[in-house]
C-alpha cells in the first residue's frame, strides 16, 4: 500500500488520484487558515518553488477539526492561501484528519507513523514526507517549520 492508492477532491471539486504524483517526493500537510502555525504556508511555498523542478510537491489538506481554525469554504480558503502566501502548490478540499470521518489517506499516513499521541494527529500543520515510491519516510510535528524539513527533502530527492 502507498499514498498512490488514494484519491481526494481538489478545491475545485474534482476527484483526483494521488497516482498523478507518482515518482515525486511529497510533503503532505493538514493546514488551517486561522492557526498560529498558518505562517508556515510561506515556508511550504518556498520549499515547493525551490524543489518542484527536481520532482517535489507539497499537498495541502485544510482541516477544521482543531479549534475550528479553518471555518471557511474551499473557495475562501483557496483565496486566503493565494492572496496572503502566494500558494501555488496543490490544495485539496477540506477534510477530517482524525476520528470516524477521517479521510482514508490520513488514516493510512497515521498508521504508518507514530506521533506524540500515538498515531493520531494532534494539531494543524502535521507534515508527512513521502518518497518517490509513495511510502511515508517521516512525520513532523506541527511546530516543525518547513525549513527544518529541507535536508530530508534533499535526501529524498537524491534517492531515485
Backbone bond lengths (Angstrom), bond angles and torsions (degrees), N, CA, C in turn:
res aa  C-N    CA-C-N  psi(-1)  N-CA   C-N-CA  omega(-1)  CA-C   N-CA-C  phi
1 X - - - 1.445 - - 1.535 109.30 -
2 X 1.330 116.29 147.04 1.461 121.95 178.14 1.526 108.87 -150.66
3 X 1.328 116.70 176.49 1.465 119.61 178.58 1.523 111.09 -63.88
4 X 1.325 116.77 -20.56 1.470 120.55 -179.86 1.524 112.80 -69.33
5 X 1.317 117.38 -10.67 1.463 121.24 178.30 1.528 112.58 -82.99
6 X 1.330 117.03 1.73 1.465 120.92 -175.17 1.522 111.46 -118.63
7 X 1.314 113.54 159.85 1.459 120.11 173.41 1.527 107.22 -134.79
8 X 1.329 115.37 164.36 1.464 121.01 179.99 1.521 108.38 -155.03
9 X 1.319 115.48 158.89 1.464 121.03 178.03 1.518 110.07 -84.88
10 X 1.323 115.19 136.77 1.457 120.27 174.28 1.522 108.79 -77.73
11 X 1.297 116.31 174.18 1.467 121.22 177.08 1.530 111.35 -63.20
12 X 1.325 116.37 -20.28 1.468 120.45 178.61 1.525 111.82 -90.16
13 X 1.337 116.66 4.13 1.454 121.13 176.78 1.517 115.26 84.31
14 X 1.328 117.41 10.43 1.470 121.45 179.09 1.525 109.37 -89.33
15 X 1.323 116.56 129.29 1.463 120.93 175.42 1.524 107.47 -76.74
16 X 1.331 116.17 124.10 1.458 119.75 -177.74 1.510 110.97 -128.63
17 X 1.314 115.55 136.94 1.456 121.42 176.00 1.520 109.17 -77.21
18 X 1.315 115.96 139.67 1.455 119.15 175.75 1.528 111.40 -72.00
19 X 1.340 116.45 -6.15 1.464 120.50 174.82 1.521 111.13 -60.39
20 X 1.337 116.75 -23.69 1.468 118.72 179.82 1.534 111.60 -66.26
21 X 1.325 117.38 -11.53 1.462 121.58 178.02 1.538 111.57 -102.03
22 X 1.319 116.03 9.41 1.467 120.88 -176.67 1.528 110.78 -56.13
23 X 1.320 114.77 136.57 1.455 120.96 179.17 1.516 113.80 85.42
24 X 1.328 117.18 0.48 1.458 121.41 179.66 1.529 109.69 -105.01
25 X 1.310 116.02 156.64 1.462 122.04 169.71 1.519 105.49 -88.70
26 X 1.315 117.09 130.34 1.463 121.82 -175.36 1.518 111.41 -119.55
27 X 1.323 115.09 146.87 1.452 121.47 167.75 1.523 105.30 -120.29
28 X 1.330 116.07 109.46 1.463 122.32 -178.54 1.521 107.89 -98.47
29 X 1.339 116.06 128.25 1.459 121.29 -172.32 1.522 110.39 -134.91
30 X 1.340 117.04 133.77 1.470 119.32 169.84 1.521 106.80 -88.61
31 X 1.320 115.71 122.84 1.464 121.60 -170.39 1.526 112.18 -111.78
32 X 1.326 115.34 168.89 1.467 122.29 174.73 1.524 108.33 -155.93
33 X 1.321 116.07 143.75 1.464 121.81 -175.30 1.524 114.53 -87.20
34 X 1.332 118.07 -17.07 1.468 120.78 -175.94 1.523 111.28 -124.76
35 X 1.315 116.08 43.39 1.466 123.15 -174.82 1.526 108.76 -115.14
36 X 1.317 116.46 154.55 1.454 120.27 174.79 1.520 112.45 -60.14
37 X 1.338 116.97 -23.14 1.462 121.24 179.38 1.532 112.64 -92.13
38 X 1.329 118.29 -0.55 1.463 121.89 -177.36 1.529 112.98 -52.51
39 X 1.348 120.40 -36.85 1.468 119.13 177.61 1.533 114.29 -58.43
40 X 1.346 117.28 -12.31 1.465 119.51 176.05 1.531 111.74 -63.34
41 X 1.339 117.56 -17.70 1.473 119.20 174.71 1.527 110.20 -54.16
42 X 1.323 116.97 -37.29 1.460 120.77 -179.37 1.530 110.81 -62.21
43 X 1.328 116.93 -46.97 1.463 121.07 178.73 1.511 112.69 -66.40
44 X 1.334 116.80 -38.05 1.471 120.44 177.48 1.527 110.11 -63.42
45 X 1.326 116.84 -43.68 1.454 120.94 178.96 1.532 110.80 -63.58
46 X 1.320 116.39 -40.12 1.472 120.11 179.08 1.527 110.93 -63.04
47 X 1.333 116.93 -44.12 1.473 119.99 177.33 1.530 110.34 -60.83
48 X 1.319 116.42 -43.94 1.461 121.02 179.53 1.522 110.71 -59.17
49 X 1.327 117.14 -48.14 1.466 120.79 -178.88 1.521 111.86 -64.37
50 X 1.321 116.31 -36.81 1.461 120.98 -177.60 1.525 112.35 -70.40
51 X 1.333 117.03 -39.41 1.469 119.86 -169.96 1.525 115.70 -114.39
52 X 1.312 118.95 -0.46 1.474 118.99 -176.39 1.524 112.06 -60.42
53 X 1.317 117.87 -34.53 1.471 120.13 -179.66 1.525 112.17 -70.27
54 X 1.340 116.66 -13.95 1.465 120.74 177.83 1.531 111.94 -98.32
55 X 1.341 116.66 3.78 1.457 119.47 178.32 1.512 114.14 99.00
56 X 1.320 117.61 33.30 1.460 122.27 179.94 1.523 110.10 -115.80
57 X 1.318 115.62 139.12 1.455 120.80 176.52 1.520 110.37 -138.28
58 X 1.327 115.09 147.84 1.459 122.55 172.28 1.519 106.63 -106.63
59 X 1.328 116.90 134.16 1.460 122.25 176.56 1.521 107.69 -119.47
60 X 1.329 116.59 117.21 1.449 121.56 -178.67 1.514 111.97 -101.35
61 X 1.324 115.85 134.75 1.459 122.73 179.23 1.526 109.24 -125.90
62 X 1.330 117.86 97.65 1.463 120.29 178.40 1.527 111.49 -60.00
63 X 1.332 114.53 144.88 1.461 120.90 -178.53 1.528 108.68 -144.72
64 X 1.323 116.05 136.99 1.459 121.37 -178.49 1.534 111.79 -110.39
65 X 1.328 117.46 18.91 1.461 121.34 -174.53 1.523 114.80 -82.28
66 X 1.306 118.27 -14.10 1.451 120.81 -174.78 1.526 109.39 -111.66
67 X 1.319 115.88 99.29 1.463 122.70 178.96 1.532 112.90 60.64
68 X 1.320 117.05 26.99 1.475 122.07 179.51 1.529 111.88 48.95
69 X 1.337 115.83 48.65 1.460 120.46 -175.23 1.523 114.45 -92.32
70 X 1.326 117.13 8.24 1.466 120.92 172.79 1.524 108.92 -143.93
71 X 1.347 116.70 65.93 1.462 120.73 -173.22 1.527 114.74 -78.70
72 X 1.318 118.40 -12.53 1.460 121.36 -173.74 1.520 114.04 -70.73
73 X 1.330 114.39 170.93 1.461 121.43 173.54 1.529 108.38 -76.24
74 X 1.317 116.52 168.23 1.464 119.59 176.62 1.525 110.86 -57.27
75 X 1.324 117.38 -41.15 1.467 121.13 -179.63 1.531 110.41 -63.78
76 X 1.326 117.26 -42.55 1.470 120.63 179.23 1.530 111.23 -65.94
77 X 1.331 116.42 -41.29 1.463 120.97 179.28 1.528 109.94 -64.45
78 X 1.319 116.67 -45.30 1.462 121.53 179.32 1.525 110.59 -59.31
79 X 1.324 116.73 -46.86 1.464 121.17 179.38 1.532 110.74 -61.43
80 X 1.317 116.98 -44.81 1.462 121.91 179.22 1.530 110.59 -58.30
81 X 1.330 116.82 -48.80 1.467 121.33 -176.43 1.526 111.22 -63.91
82 X 1.324 116.22 -42.10 1.463 119.91 -178.87 1.521 112.03 -72.06
83 X 1.330 117.87 -44.27 1.461 119.88 -175.17 1.526 113.08 -76.22
84 X 1.317 118.47 -30.02 1.467 120.82 -178.50 1.524 114.28 -94.49
85 X 1.332 117.18 -29.22 1.465 120.03 -174.43 1.526 113.80 -129.42
86 X 1.319 117.90 0.74 1.456 120.82 179.52 1.514 113.61 64.39
87 X 1.333 116.63 27.65 1.460 120.67 -176.42 1.533 110.90 -60.60
88 X 1.325 114.79 123.12 1.469 120.40 176.37 1.526 111.26 -122.96
89 X 1.338 116.85 -2.31 1.469 118.99 175.80 1.523 109.39 -76.81
90 X 1.319 116.49 166.44 1.466 122.62 -174.62 1.523 111.68 -67.67
91 X 1.312 115.56 119.41 1.470 121.62 173.49 1.526 107.52 -108.80
92 X 1.314 115.06 134.72 1.454 121.32 179.02 1.523 110.07 -102.10
93 X 1.300 115.61 170.31 1.456 122.52 179.57 1.529 110.20 -65.03
94 X 1.318 115.87 151.76 1.466 122.09 -179.38 1.533 110.30 -59.13
95 X 1.332 114.89 136.75 1.471 121.75 -177.37 1.521 110.13 -138.80
96 X 1.333 115.47 172.01 1.461 122.76 166.89 1.528 107.13 -94.67
97 X 1.327 116.44 141.99 1.462 120.66 -179.95 1.522 112.83 -112.45
98 X 1.349 115.90 -2.72 1.463 119.69 177.39 1.530 108.02 -149.25
99 X 1.324 114.98 164.77 1.459 119.47 178.03 1.513 113.05 87.14
100 X 1.326 115.16 -174.23 1.471 120.10 -173.54 1.517 113.31 -67.65
101 X 1.336 118.73 -21.59 1.461 121.24 178.71 1.524 112.89 -102.99
102 X 1.313 116.50 15.90 1.465 120.12 -179.41 1.523 110.29 -60.87
103 X 1.320 114.78 141.40 1.465 120.31 177.04 1.530 108.35 -62.82
104 X 1.327 117.83 138.13 1.472 120.66 -179.01 1.535 113.79 -54.45
105 X 1.333 117.72 -33.54 1.463 119.87 177.61 1.523 110.45 -59.10
106 X 1.321 117.15 -44.21 1.464 119.49 -178.20 1.528 111.84 -74.63
107 X 1.314 117.92 -27.98 1.473 119.26 170.96 1.523 109.48 -61.54
108 X 1.333 115.93 -42.94 1.462 120.57 178.49 1.536 110.67 -64.46
109 X 1.331 116.89 -49.97 1.467 120.49 -177.66 1.521 111.65 -57.62
110 X 1.326 116.57 -44.27 1.466 119.30 -178.13 1.524 111.90 -73.50
111 X 1.325 117.87 -26.87 1.469 119.54 177.24 1.531 110.87 -72.29
112 X 1.321 116.31 -23.45 1.464 121.14 -178.78 1.530 112.72 -87.52
113 X 1.327 116.83 -12.92 1.464 121.12 -176.58 1.517 109.73 -139.48
114 X 1.295 115.74 160.02 1.458 120.17 176.56 1.523 108.64 -121.35
115 X 1.306 115.43 137.87 1.457 120.83 176.89 1.511 109.68 -114.25
116 X 1.314 116.49 -163.65 1.461 122.07 -178.82 1.529 112.22 -62.02
117 X 1.315 117.15 -34.64 1.470 121.02 -179.79 1.523 109.48 -105.48
118 X 1.319 115.13 54.39 1.449 121.83 -174.95 1.514 107.83 64.77
119 X 1.321 118.76 -123.27 1.459 118.21 -178.75 1.523 112.27 -96.95
120 X 1.313 118.00 -14.28 1.460 121.47 -175.18 1.534 112.35 -65.06
121 X 1.318 116.33 140.93 1.458 121.34 174.23 1.516 107.61 -74.70
122 X 1.338 116.02 131.79 1.457 118.87 -175.76 1.522 113.95 -100.36
123 X 1.351 118.68 -16.73 1.462 119.29 -178.73 1.521 110.59 -165.54
124 X 1.323 114.69 172.54 1.462 122.56 176.96 1.530 111.11 -61.93
125 X 1.309 115.09 152.86 1.463 124.25 176.48 1.520 113.56 69.25
126 X 1.337 116.88 30.48 1.459 120.64 165.51 1.530 105.10 -73.75
127 X 1.313 115.98 136.94 1.465 120.79 -173.55 1.531 110.23 -121.49
128 X 1.327 115.09 142.36 1.462 121.70 177.78 1.523 108.37 -126.10
129 X 1.331 116.72 123.43 1.454 121.54 177.17 1.524 108.47 -94.16
130 X 1.326 115.00 128.49 1.464 122.87 -174.51 1.526 108.84 -117.93
131 X 1.337 116.89 133.66 1.464 119.13 179.44 1.537 111.29 -81.43
132 X 1.311 116.13 178.87 1.474 121.71 -175.70 1.528 113.03 -64.87
133 X 1.340 116.86 -16.81 1.466 121.30 177.73 1.521 112.37 -91.96
134 X 1.328 117.19 2.98 1.460 120.71 178.57 1.515 114.39 83.94
135 X 1.335 116.85 15.56 1.464 121.79 -178.30 1.527 110.61 -100.96
136 X 1.327 115.70 143.33 1.461 121.10 177.77 1.521 108.59 -71.28
137 X 1.334 116.30 125.97 1.466 118.75 177.37 1.519 112.58 -111.03
138 X 1.337 117.28 -18.74 1.456 118.49 176.13 1.525 110.58 -163.95
139 X 1.312 114.36 157.90 1.462 122.92 176.65 1.521 107.41 -128.24
140 X 1.325 116.03 139.58 1.454 121.49 -177.51 1.519 109.89 -125.20
141 X 1.311 115.52 140.48 1.464 122.23 -179.19 1.533 110.27 -69.13
142 X 1.332 116.87 158.40 1.465 120.67 -179.90 1.531 113.56 -53.75
143 X 1.326 117.48 -38.09 1.458 119.53 -177.48 1.519 113.56 -75.67
144 X 1.340 117.95 -9.33 1.461 121.00 176.55 1.523 108.44 -71.13
145 X 1.311 115.97 117.38 1.463 120.46 -178.52 1.519 109.88 -72.30
146 X 1.325 117.18 146.70 1.469 120.01 179.46 1.531 113.44 -52.34
147 X 1.330 117.58 -37.51 1.467 120.75 -179.61 1.526 111.47 -60.37
148 X 1.336 116.58 -29.56 1.467 121.15 -178.84 1.525 112.48 -71.58
149 X 1.318 116.84 -14.28 1.464 122.37 -177.87 1.533 110.47 -94.69
150 X 1.316 117.00 -8.10 1.465 121.77 -171.34 1.523 113.68 -57.16
151 X 1.328 118.04 -44.08 1.470 119.94 -179.15 1.527 111.27 -62.41
152 X 1.334 116.90 -39.26 1.466 120.25 178.15 1.533 110.62 -66.42
153 X 1.318 117.00 -36.36 1.469 121.03 176.77 1.523 109.80 -64.14
154 X 1.332 116.51 -45.59 1.460 120.50 178.75 1.515 111.32 -58.61
155 X 1.330 116.57 -44.20 1.472 121.06 178.67 1.526 110.56 -61.98
156 X 1.326 116.98 -45.44 1.475 121.07 -179.02 1.523 110.42 -63.90
157 X 1.317 117.40 -36.59 1.468 120.33 179.86 1.527 111.71 -67.95
158 X 1.337 116.98 -29.87 1.467 120.87 179.28 1.519 111.92 -74.34
159 X 1.317 117.70 -25.75 1.469 121.92 179.12 1.519 108.66 -76.96
160 X 1.285 116.35 111.77 1.474 119.92 -179.32 1.483 108.85 -94.07
